[in-house]
Amino acid sequence: MKIEIWSDIMCPFCYIGKRHLEVALKAFPEEEVKIEWKSFQLDPEIVPQPGKNVYEYLAERKGMTVEASKQMHVGVVERAAEAGLDYHFEKAIISNSFDAHRLIQLAKTKGLGDTMEETFFKAYFTDGRDLNDPDTLVELSVSAGLNALDVKEVLENEELFAQAVRSDIAEAQQIGVRGVPFFVFDRKYAISGAQPVEHFEETIRTVLA
């Protein structure tokens, strides 16, 4: 079974969805599963905003108070905790994810796509790492198993793997993806959003039937 996942590492529900899928797959230990991560950007135009936290950024973007923005995140933090994840939005540094996506594309060529995705999710949502910073991207990529020289080459040449990222985004538009995470199972069935573990299990059973 092949599972393709369109995701943005700035998307809190994408990390939760990843965990729900992983739990669901434990119910099918005999099945051979190939997971392919696909690039998607919730906000391609976002630029680094030093000194501004996620709460302030979303308050401005959505025209609400900072307190309302904080309240809006409470439920997300609780959902993440239920999935075993530790979110710290107060530490998250606003980033454009394009370079991180290029590095995920590099990682995919080495069989490390899932590891790289996990590394960036944790760095952003739990550890408050700056994914705008090239040195941080190199450090995280090396920790995921990539070669430092390969990573630096990608970061120094903005065209490397850029087309792969754009192609994934274009494909998402073609098949009607309106939000992420978006999971496609053997090109037959799809799940949109961080659905409950039981929903993933039901879909997998349907695919395997």
C-alpha positions in Angstrom: 0.0 0.0 0.0 1.3 3.4 -0.9 0.2 6.5 1.1 0.9 10.0 -0.3 0.6 12.8 2.2 0.4 16.5 1.2 1.6 18.5 4.2 3.2 21.7 5.4 5.5 21.6 8.3 4.0 24.9 9.6 0.6 23.1 9.8 -0.2 22.0 13.4 -2.8 19.5 12.2 -0.4 17.9 9.8 1.8 16.7 12.7 -1.2 15.5 14.5 -2.4 13.7 11.4 1.0 12.0 11.0 0.7 10.6 14.5 -2.8 9.4 14.0 -1.8 7.6 10.8 1.2 6.0 12.6 -1.0 4.7 15.4 -3.5 3.3 12.8 -0.8 1.5 10.9 0.2 -0.4 14.0 -3.1 -2.3 13.6 -1.7 -3.7 10.3 1.8 -5.0 11.2 1.9 -7.4 8.3 1.3 -4.9 5.6 4.1 -3.4 3.6 3.5 0.4 3.5 5.3 3.0 1.5 4.8 6.6 2.6 5.6 9.5 0.4 5.5 13.0 1.7 4.4 15.7 -0.7 5.1 19.4 -0.4 2.3 22.0 0.3 2.5 25.6 1.5 -0.4 27.1 3.5 1.1 30.5 2.9 3.7 30.7 0.1 4.1 34.5 0.6 4.9 34.4 4.3 8.1 36.2 5.3 10.1 36.0 8.5 8.9 38.4 11.2 11.5 38.8 13.9 10.0 39.7 17.3 6.5 38.6 16.4 5.1 35.4 17.8 2.5 33.1 16.2 -0.3 34.5 18.3 0.4 38.1 17.2 0.9 37.1 13.6 -2.4 35.2 13.4 -4.2 38.0 15.3 -3.1 40.5 12.6 -3.9 38.1 9.7 -7.3 37.2 10.9 -8.3 40.6 12.4 -8.7 39.4 16.0 -7.2 40.2 19.3 -4.0 38.5 20.5 -6.0 37.0 23.4 -8.5 35.5 21.0 -5.7 34.1 18.9 -4.2 32.5 22.0 -7.6 31.0 22.9 -7.9 29.6 19.4 -4.7 27.7 19.9 -5.7 26.1 23.2 -7.8 23.4 21.5 -5.0 22.7 19.1 -2.5 22.2 21.9 -4.9 19.8 23.6 -5.5 17.8 20.5 -1.7 17.6 20.0 -1.3 16.4 23.6 -3.9 13.6 23.0 -1.7 12.5 20.1 1.4 12.5 22.3 2.8 15.7 21.0 4.1 18.7 23.0 3.2 22.0 21.2 4.7 25.3 22.3 3.3 28.0 20.0 4.8 30.7 22.3 8.2 29.5 21.0 7.3 28.9 17.4 9.2 31.2 15.0 7.3 32.3 11.9 9.0 30.9 8.8 8.6 30.4 5.1 8.7 26.6 4.7 9.9 26.5 1.1 13.6 25.8 1.9 12.6 23.1 4.4 10.4 21.6 1.7 13.4 21.5 -0.7 15.4 19.7 2.0 12.5 17.2 2.5 12.7 16.6 -1.3 16.4 15.9 -0.9 15.7 13.6 2.0 13.2 11.7 -0.1 15.9 10.8 -2.6 17.9 9.2 0.3 14.9 7.3 1.8 14.7 9.8 4.7 11.6 11.7 3.8 9.6 10.6 6.9 12.5 11.2 9.2 13.1 14.7 7.8 9.4 15.5 8.1 9.3 14.4 11.8 12.5 16.4 12.5 11.1 19.6 11.1 7.7 19.2 12.8 9.3 18.7 16.2 11.8 21.5 15.6 9.0 24.0 14.8 6.2 23.0 17.1 8.0 21.7 20.2 11.5 23.1 20.2 10.9 26.6 18.7 13.8 26.3 16.3 14.3 28.9 13.6 13.6 27.3 10.2 14.6 30.5 8.5 18.2 30.0 9.6 20.4 28.1 7.2 22.7 26.8 10.0 19.7 25.5 11.9 18.4 23.8 8.7 21.8 22.1 8.2 22.0 21.0 11.8 18.5 19.5 11.8 19.0 17.8 8.4 22.3 16.2 9.5 20.5 15.0 12.6 18.0 13.3 10.3 20.8 11.5 8.4 21.6 13.8 5.5 25.1 14.8 4.5 26.0 18.4 5.5 27.6 19.1 2.1 24.5 18.0 0.3 22.3 20.2 2.5 24.5 23.2 2.1 24.5 22.7 -1.7 20.7 22.8 -1.7 20.5 25.9 0.5 23.1 27.7 -1.6 21.3 27.0 -4.9 17.7 28.1 -4.7 16.7 26.1 -7.8 17.7 22.7 -6.4 14.6 20.7 -5.7 12.5 23.8 -6.1 10.7 22.3 -9.1 9.9 19.2 -7.1 8.2 21.3 -4.4 6.2 23.3 -7.0 5.2 20.1 -8.8 3.8 18.6 -5.6 1.8 21.8 -5.0 0.5 21.9 -8.6 -0.5 18.3 -8.3 -2.4 19.1 -5.1 -4.4 21.7 -7.0 -5.1 19.3 -9.8 -6.6 16.7 -7.6 -8.6 19.2 -5.6 -6.7 19.4 -2.3 -8.0 22.5 -0.5 -6.2 22.0 2.8 -3.7 19.8 4.6 -3.0 17.2 5.8 -4.3 15.3 2.8 -3.7 11.6 2.7 -4.2 9.5 -0.5 -4.2 5.7 -0.3 -3.2 3.8 -3.4 -4.8 6.6 -5.4 -8.2 5.1 -4.5 -9.2 6.7 -1.3 -8.4 10.0 0.5 -8.6 11.4 4.0 -8.6 15.2 4.5 -7.5 16.6 7.8 -6.2 15.1 11.1 -9.1 12.6 11.4 -9.3 10.2 14.4 -7.2 7.1 14.4 -10.3 5.0 13.9 -11.0 6.8 10.6 -7.6 5.9 9.3 -8.0 2.3 10.3 -11.3 2.0 8.5 -9.9 3.6 5.4 -6.9 1.2 5.4 -9.2 -1.8 5.8 -11.2 -0.6 2.8 -8.1 -0.2 0.7 -6.8 -3.7 1.7 -10.2 -5.4 1.1 
